[in-house]
């Protein structure tokens, strides 16, 4: 017997969608390890860049917020100005799952393919289940980006930031971090605090940090730049309050906005933990890598042509994530080829449906279609409400398929 709906992924987006389907009495199955990306691909001790009020999962009544969880558990919390710890957020997500989505099946999907008018999902234990509709809510797990200069090198010497949870494993070693975004800055601080000899290497002239929130803003300031979950300003207000209008913007404009808005930067609270404490080579880009005597030797170059060599026991590429439908490993090759995409980003209908009827993609993969808010947990509420309303039958229109356009430079 075919299942009506299957959700792949049990992170903030998958759990929020499942919670609202359950509240409506709509049958579904959900596969994944709850909060697994946060548990295993984010370093212990890190803190979220999003403020507390913008870090909620979405139950049907909007009652079980991070603030409500922290109040019940006695965990320090503020809507703004008190960074949320990774550990608190994971505990909150698990408590949300136990309360609203107890039917999560802790099994991984290894294959997804078309089967007649529906889909066939193969699980890690070999079981095959079928469904009419599939919601892929995997976050950024399959999209870690490693620059070509590091490809093919042994992972014990060169790795991506997503491969590390515990910084204590690097004690007694010299580590070089490539990058200047929030992950690079977080890792540098955590490694330094763990007593590891660490240095950063970045193309930027200086490390970027977000501006601290202004907790006592005047009415005039709030009118001039309203606060949103992705920062202050009317543009941010538009991106967070009007996803349908963003969806209607010209494709090239959407691509330009998603590619440039809220670029890589450390949380405002990280400046004092890194600047003046962690050595940083500014303005350098890795050109080549050699492995000799169990160490990594980097040849770095500046824009003016000057070069220098740096050696380390291990190099961590904190080079972010690059959404690419073609990188979703469990998608059958034929199915993957049928998903319309622009520069790897899926083209979605207003209800998050891909060009393959019945196949939906949510989370960061939806940013090109709906805006930069969907790179963050903040987008889970809109996604869950819109998609569940559609699946419940409120939206009866035929699937909207937008022809891909060339990506904006």
N, C-alpha and C positions, 0 to 999 in steps of 0.2 A: 504493500500500500504506500502510495506516495505521500510524503509530508507536504503540507502547504508551503511552509516557510522554514528555511534553515539560515541561521546566522553563524558566520565564521569569524570568530574573534570574541574574546570576553574582556576587552578593555573598556574604558569609559563610554565609547560610542556603542559598542555591541551590547553592553549591559543596560544602557539607557533605553535603547530600542526594545530590548527584550522586556524590560520592566513595564513599558507602556503597552506592548502587545499583550502581556499577561493581564494588565489592568483592564483591558478591553475584552478579555476572554478569547483572544485569537491564538489558536494553536501554533506552536513553533518548536524547533529544537535549536539549541545553541551549543557550539563546540569551541573549546579553547580552555586555556589555563587562566583563571581570573587574574587580571592585572600582571600578567607574565612579563610584558615588555618593561613595565616599571620596576618589576622585581629583579630582572636579570640583565637588562640592557641600560639601566641608569645606575650611576655609582652611588654607593651608600654614602650618606651624609650630604648629598646635594639638596638644593631647595628649588622649588618651582619659581619660574619667572612670573607666572600669573599671580595676581593678588588673590586673597582668599575668596572674595565674592565672585571671582571669575573661574573658580576651580570646582564647580559642582557637577555631579552626575545628575541625571534628570529622571526622577520618578514621575508618575502621572500627575501627582498633586503638588509637585515642587516643594515638598516638605522636608525631605531628608537631604538637606544641604550639608556642605562641609561644616558650616557653623553649628548646625544642629548636632552633628556627630561629635564635634569637639566639645560642645557644651555637655553632652551626655557622658563623654569619656574623661572629662577634666583636662583636655588638651588645650594649651594656650592658643588663642585664635583672635585675629582682628580682620575685619573686612579689607583693610589696607594697612600697609606699613609693617606687617609682621610676616616675613616669608614663610610659606608652607613647606615643611620638610617632606622629602620623598617618603619617609617611613610613615608619617601621618597620612599622606595621601593614599598610599597603598592600603593601609589599615581601613581607611574610609571606604575605598573601593570594594574591599572584601566584605566589609560590613553591609554595604549596599547590596552586593550580590547575594549574601546569605538572607537578607530580608526580602528582596524583591525578585531575585532570579535564582531560587534554590535548585532549579532543574539544569543548571549548567553542567554539561558533560565534559569532564576533564580529559578530552582526547583531541589530538591534532588532526587536521585535514591534510592529506598528502596528495589528493588529486580531485579536480573538479572538471567535469566534461558535460557536454550536451548529451541528453538521452531522450529521444523522441521530442516532445514539446516541452520537456522539463530538463532536469539536471541530475547527474549521478555524482555523489560525493563519496570518495573512498577515505576511510579513517586509518589511522596509524596501525590499528590492530587488524586491518584487512576487511572490516565490515564495509559494505557499500549501502548507502541510503540514498533515496531519491527525493526530489522536491520540485515544486512548481516555481518557487522563487528563491533566490539566493541573495543574501546580504553579506558582502565582504567588508568586515570591519577590523582590519588587521593593523591599523595604525601605520607606523613607519617601519615595522619589523623587517620587511623584505627589501628595504630601499637604502640601506647604508651605502654611502658613496665613498669609494677609495680611488684617489687620483691614479691615472695610468702609470705614473712613475713608480708607484708602489705595487703594482699588480704582479702576481706570481711570486712574491717574496714569502719566506717562511713566517707563519703567524706567530711563532715564538719570538720573532725579532721585530716584526712590523704588523700592526693590527689596527682595526678601526675602534673608535671610542666605544661603540655599542657592545664590544666584546668583554668589557670590564665592569665588574660589580664591586670588587674589593681592592682598594688601592694598597692594602698592606702586603699584597703579593709582590710588590715592586721594591720592598725595602732592601737596601744594600745594592741597588742597581741605579744606573744613570738613565734617565728617561727624557726624550725630546718629544714635545707635543707640537703638531702641525695644526695651525688654525688660530682664530681669534674670536670665535663665537662663544655663546654661553657654555657649551659643552667643554670647549678647550679651556676656558677660564675656570670652570668648576673643577675639572680634572687637575689643573695646575695647582689650585688651592688645596684640594684634598691630598694630592701627592706630597705637597710641601708640608702639610700638617702631619702626614704620616712619616716624615723624616726621610723622604725620598729626594735624591738629587735630581731636580727637574728644571728644564728650561723650555720656553716657548719660542716658536718660530712662526712669524706671521708676515704676510705681504703688506699689512697696514702700517701706517706711520706711527700709530698708537692704538692701544687696546680700546675698543668701544664699550660703553656701558650705558644702560638705560638711565633716564632721569628719575630720581627718587620721587615718590608720590607726594603731592602737597595735601596734607591732611586737613588744613584749615583754609580752604579756598573761599574767597569772597563770591557773592552772587554774580558780580560782573565777570570774574574769572571763569565761573562755571558756565555762564552764558557764552563767553567767548570761546571756551574750549571744554565742552562737556566731557565728563569722565566716562570711559567705557572699559570693557574688559580687556581691550588691547591697547589701552592708553587714551590720553585726552585728545580732543579735537573733533571737528565736525566730519572730517573724512573718516576717522575711526568710527564715529557715530553712524555714518552711512553704512560702513562695512559690517557693523554688528547688528543694526536694526533693520536693514533692508536687503537681505540676501536675494529675494526675487528680482529686485531692480538691478542688483549687481549682475545677476544671471542674464539680464537683457542687454548689458553693455556690449559693444563690439568685441569680438574675440581677441583682437590684438591689444586692445586697451586692458581687458581682463588679464591677459598674460603679463603685460607690463606692470600692472599693479601688484599682482601676486608675486612677481619676481623681485620687486624692489621694496615693497612696504614691509616695515619692521624687519630690516636686515639683521644679520648676525650681530649680537651684542650681549654682553654679560649683564646679569641682574645688578641693579644699582647697589645692592648690599655687598657685592663681591669686590668692589674696587679696593677697599682697605685690606682685603685678604690676599691680593695679588700684586698690585702696584707697589714697587719698592721692596717686595719680598721674593718674587720669582723672577729670575733673569729672563729677559725677552729680547730676541733679535728681531728688530722691526725692518720691514721693507724687503724681506727675502722670500724667494720661492724655490723649493727643491727642484733641481734640474736633473739629477741622477743619483742613484743609490748603489753603493757597493757593500758587499758583506765580506768581512775579513776578520779572522781570529775571533769569531763569535760576536762581533760588534757591527753596528750599522754605521756606515760612513756616508754622510750626505754632502753633496756638492750644491751649494746655494748660490743664487744669483740675484742681483738687484736690477732695477730698471735701467740704471746707468751702465750696466755691463760688468760691474765689479762682482767678484765672487769670493767665497770663503768655504772652508770645510768644517763640518761639525760631526763629531762621533758620539754615539750613545749605545748603551746596552739594548735599549728598546725604543722604538718610535711608535707613538700613538697618533694616528691620523684622525683628528677631531674635525673632519671635513664634511660633516652633516649628512643629509639624506637627499636623495634625488628620486622623486616619485616617477615610476615608470611601470606601466601596466605589464610591459614585457618582462619585468623582473619578478612578478608574482609567481613563485616557483610551482605552486600547486595547480595553476591554471593550465588546462590542456592547451597544447600549441594551437590547435584549430580554433578553440574558443577565444584564446588570447588574440588571435589575428582578426577576429570579428569585432573587437572592441575599438570603436573610433577613439583616437587620441591625438593630442597636439603636444609634440615634444615629450611624449610619454604620459602626459596627463590625460585622464579619461574625459571625454565630452559627455556630460550628464544632462538628463532632462530635469525639469523643475522638481521632480520627485526622486532624484538621485538614481534614475535608471540609466544604464549604459545603452549603447546601440544594440546590445543583445537583449531582447525582451525577457524580462524576468530576472535579470542580473543587475544588482545594485552595488555601488561602491560608495562608502562613506568615510568620514575622517579627513586626514590631510589630503587624500587623493581627490577630494571634492573641492579643494581650494580654487582651482582654475575656473570652475563653474559657479562657485558661490562666494568666493572672497577669502581674504587672509584669516578671518576669524576661525576658519575650519582647520587651520594648522594647530589649533589649541583645543583644550577640553571645553572651552566656552561654546564651541559650535555644537556640542552634543545635544543640547536642549532643542534647538531649532530642528536639527536633523531628525531626532526621534519623533517630535510632534508632526513634522511634515510627512515623513515617510510612513509612520503608523496610520495617519489619517488617510493617506493614499492606499495603503494595504487594506484598510478597513472598508474601502469602497467609496470614500468620499470623492475621490478623483477618478472619474470614469472616462476621461479623455484618452485618445490614442497616444502612445508614447511619442514624445517629442524627440526627434533626432536632428541634432545640429551638425552641419557639415564642418569638418575641421578646417581651421584657417592657419595660415603660416604664423609661426610664433613671432611676436614682436621682438625686435632687437633691444 
